[in-house]
């Protein structure tokens, strides 16, 4: 067993978790940047990873990290990645709740910092969506070519966005429907 690799996996996902503001979905942009930069996955593999993680029950970030960890080092890598994603931030949250919450909940500096980070999270999520669209929708070939060759994927993406924007339909149903579309048309 390569203990250094397991430590590197744990440490990378700890850093991603510790510097991600906005929860699991917000961590995906940083996770993609770090894992691709490390040479652990390609942008295409990461996009597939997120598609699979989003179609499964449970939180996306630990599932996505487990995918990368497993690719690198099997089950020990998946465990190291998941622990790195979950344990340090959970412990930090428990410490904050137990020791500091009452003391800092109304702190003007903390409120100001969070107010500055919120728009960053929006930008990070938009960047993540762009990166995934670039890979999944084939934007590297140009917008026009991407639409012509991948009109079906564009239709699914735009249709999903519209349905989620104008209705209260649970995203769960869209996952099921689009998975069925995939099974029917992309085999």
C-alpha positions as CSV (number, residue, x, y, z in Angstrom):
1,X,0.0,0.0,0.0
2,X,1.4,3.4,-1.0
3,X,0.9,5.4,2.2
4,X,2.3,8.6,0.7
5,X,-0.3,8.5,-2.1
6,X,-3.0,7.9,0.4
7,X,-1.8,10.9,2.5
8,X,-1.6,13.0,-0.7
9,X,-5.2,12.0,-1.6
10,X,-6.4,12.8,2.0
11,X,-4.6,16.1,2.1
12,X,-5.8,17.3,-1.3
13,X,-9.4,16.6,-0.4
14,X,-9.0,18.2,3.0
15,X,-7.7,21.4,1.4
16,X,-10.6,21.4,-1.0
17,X,-13.1,20.9,1.8
18,X,-11.5,23.5,4.1
19,X,-11.4,26.2,1.4
20,X,-14.8,25.6,-0.2
21,X,-17.5,28.0,0.9
22,X,-21.1,27.1,0.2
23,X,-21.2,23.4,0.7
24,X,-20.7,20.4,-1.5
25,X,-21.7,21.8,-4.9
26,X,-19.5,24.8,-4.3
27,X,-16.5,22.6,-3.6
28,X,-16.8,20.9,-7.0
29,X,-15.1,23.8,-8.9
30,X,-12.1,23.7,-6.6
31,X,-12.1,19.9,-6.5
32,X,-12.0,19.8,-10.3
33,X,-9.2,22.4,-10.5
34,X,-7.1,20.6,-8.0
35,X,-7.6,17.0,-9.2
36,X,-7.0,18.0,-12.8
37,X,-4.0,20.1,-11.9
38,X,-2.6,17.1,-10.0
39,X,-3.0,15.0,-13.1
40,X,-5.3,12.6,-11.2
41,X,-8.3,13.0,-13.6
42,X,-9.0,14.7,-16.9
43,X,-11.8,17.3,-17.3
44,X,-13.8,14.6,-19.1
45,X,-13.4,12.1,-16.3
46,X,-14.4,14.7,-13.8
47,X,-17.5,15.6,-15.7
48,X,-18.4,11.9,-15.8
49,X,-17.7,11.7,-12.1
50,X,-20.1,14.6,-11.4
51,X,-22.8,13.1,-13.6
52,X,-22.6,9.8,-11.7
53,X,-22.3,11.5,-8.3
54,X,-25.4,13.7,-9.0
55,X,-27.4,10.7,-10.1
56,X,-26.8,8.8,-6.8
57,X,-28.5,9.5,-3.5
58,X,-26.5,11.4,-0.9
59,X,-24.0,14.3,-1.0
60,X,-22.1,14.9,-4.2
61,X,-18.7,16.0,-2.9
62,X,-17.8,12.9,-0.9
63,X,-19.0,10.7,-3.8
64,X,-17.0,12.7,-6.3
65,X,-13.9,12.5,-4.1
66,X,-14.3,8.8,-3.6
67,X,-14.4,8.3,-7.3
68,X,-11.0,10.1,-7.7
69,X,-9.5,8.3,-4.7
70,X,-10.7,4.9,-6.0
71,X,-9.2,5.6,-9.5
72,X,-5.9,6.4,-7.9
73,X,-5.6,3.8,-5.2
74,X,-8.6,1.5,-5.1
75,X,-10.7,1.2,-1.9
76,X,-8.0,2.7,0.4
77,X,-7.9,5.7,-1.9
78,X,-11.7,6.1,-1.9
79,X,-11.7,6.0,1.9
80,X,-8.8,8.5,2.2
81,X,-10.5,10.9,-0.2
82,X,-13.9,10.6,1.5
83,X,-12.3,11.1,4.9
84,X,-10.4,14.1,3.6
85,X,-13.6,15.6,2.3
86,X,-15.8,15.0,5.4
87,X,-13.8,14.6,8.6
88,X,-11.8,17.8,9.0
89,X,-14.7,20.1,8.2
90,X,-17.1,18.1,10.3
91,X,-14.7,18.4,13.3
92,X,-14.2,22.1,12.6
93,X,-17.9,22.6,12.5
94,X,-18.4,20.7,15.8
95,X,-15.6,22.8,17.4
96,X,-17.2,26.0,16.1
97,X,-20.7,25.0,17.3
98,X,-19.5,23.8,20.7
99,X,-17.0,26.4,21.5
100,X,-17.6,29.6,19.5
101,X,-21.0,29.8,18.0
102,X,-22.7,32.0,20.6
103,X,-19.6,34.2,20.7
104,X,-19.3,34.8,17.0
105,X,-22.8,34.5,15.5
106,X,-23.3,38.3,15.6
107,X,-19.7,39.3,14.9
108,X,-19.6,42.1,12.3
109,X,-16.3,40.9,10.9
110,X,-17.5,37.4,10.4
111,X,-20.7,38.7,8.8
112,X,-18.7,41.0,6.5
113,X,-16.4,38.2,5.4
114,X,-19.3,35.9,4.7
115,X,-21.0,38.7,2.7
116,X,-17.9,39.0,0.6
117,X,-17.6,35.2,0.0
118,X,-21.2,34.7,-1.1
119,X,-20.8,36.3,-4.5
120,X,-17.5,34.3,-5.0
121,X,-19.5,31.1,-4.4
122,X,-21.9,32.2,-7.2
123,X,-18.9,32.8,-9.5
124,X,-17.3,29.5,-8.5
125,X,-20.5,27.6,-9.3
126,X,-20.9,29.4,-12.6
127,X,-17.3,28.5,-13.5
128,X,-18.0,24.9,-12.5
129,X,-21.0,24.9,-14.8
130,X,-19.0,26.4,-17.6
131,X,-16.2,23.8,-17.2
132,X,-18.7,21.0,-17.3
133,X,-20.6,22.5,-20.3
134,X,-17.3,22.9,-22.0
135,X,-16.6,19.2,-21.6
136,X,-20.1,17.7,-21.7
137,X,-21.6,19.9,-24.5
138,X,-18.4,19.9,-26.6
139,X,-17.8,23.7,-26.4
140,X,-14.1,23.3,-27.3
141,X,-15.2,22.8,-30.9
142,X,-17.0,26.2,-30.8
143,X,-20.6,27.1,-29.8
144,X,-22.1,26.6,-33.3
145,X,-20.5,23.2,-33.9
146,X,-21.3,22.2,-30.4
147,X,-25.0,23.0,-30.9
148,X,-25.2,21.3,-34.3
149,X,-23.4,18.1,-33.2
150,X,-24.8,17.9,-29.7
151,X,-28.2,19.4,-30.0
152,X,-29.7,16.6,-28.0
153,X,-27.4,17.3,-25.0
154,X,-28.1,21.0,-25.3
155,X,-31.9,20.2,-25.3
156,X,-31.5,18.1,-22.1
157,X,-29.4,20.8,-20.4
158,X,-31.6,23.7,-21.3
159,X,-34.8,21.8,-20.8
160,X,-33.6,20.7,-17.3
161,X,-32.7,24.3,-16.4
162,X,-36.1,25.6,-17.6
163,X,-38.1,23.0,-15.7
164,X,-36.1,23.6,-12.5
165,X,-36.5,27.3,-12.9
166,X,-40.2,27.5,-13.6
167,X,-41.6,24.6,-11.6
168,X,-41.3,23.0,-8.2
169,X,-40.5,19.6,-9.7
170,X,-37.9,17.8,-7.6
171,X,-34.6,17.4,-9.4
172,X,-34.8,13.7,-8.5
173,X,-37.4,13.2,-11.2
174,X,-35.2,14.9,-13.8
175,X,-32.3,12.6,-12.8
176,X,-34.6,9.6,-13.3
177,X,-36.0,10.9,-16.6
178,X,-32.6,11.9,-18.1
179,X,-31.1,8.6,-17.0
180,X,-33.9,6.8,-18.9
181,X,-33.3,9.1,-21.9
182,X,-29.6,8.1,-21.7
183,X,-30.5,4.4,-21.5
184,X,-32.8,4.6,-24.5
185,X,-30.8,6.9,-26.8
186,X,-27.1,6.6,-25.8
187,X,-26.5,2.8,-25.6
